[in-house]
Structure formats: structure tokens, C-alpha cells
Amino acid sequence: MVPVDYYIILSAILFTIGALGVLVRRNPLIIFMSIELMLNAANLAFVAFSRMYNSFNGQIFVFFVIAVAAAEVAVGLALIVEIFKTKKNINIDEMNSLKG
């Protein structure tokens, strides 16, 4: 059996990598992937604590987080496609408004 501490440490490392990806990168697709990495790190922590306390509440919450993450990706990618169609560029630094 792997101790729960290892899962929490892995979750913290993954969350840190995701946060650095959001803060450092300028490509919106990389930023969305970093956000997904952060959400998956939180899911790992939920499942680890759920296992530690012998409860299914954390796993149920993970299901809802995955559903919200899927909706976030769908809306975010739709926005990126629309911005690219209008501005022919998806650089974050040049997106200061959503006006066409």
C-alpha cells in the first residue's frame, strides 16, 4: 500500500507545474492544458483524502469537477476558435478586448 502522503505530494507537484504553466506561458492552449493539470491535481487530492477517510464523498466530488472541466474546455476552445477567426492571432498579450 502506498501512503496517502505520497499522493498528496504528487498532487502538490502537479498543481505547482500547472500554476507555473498558467503564469509563464502565453499560448491559450497551453494555458488550458495547465488549468486541466491543476484540476486533475485537485482530483488526485480529493481521491487520496477520500481513501484515507474511507468515504466516497471525495470521489463523488471528483465526478462533478470532471464535468465542470469538460464544460470549461468546450467553452474555452470555442472562444479561442472565434478569436482566431476574427483576429487571425491567438496571442494572449494582444487580446485586451473581445470586440471584433
SULJOKA-V83283 format. One line per field, one symbol per residue. psi: psi as a letter, one per 20 degrees, with the letter a starting at -180 (. if undefined). A space follows every 10 residues. Layout:
psi: ???
//
This chain:
psi: ppqhhhhhgg ghghhggggh hhhhqiphhh ghhhghhghh ghgggghghg hhjlqjghhg hhghghghhg hggggghggg ggghhgikqk phhinirjq.
//
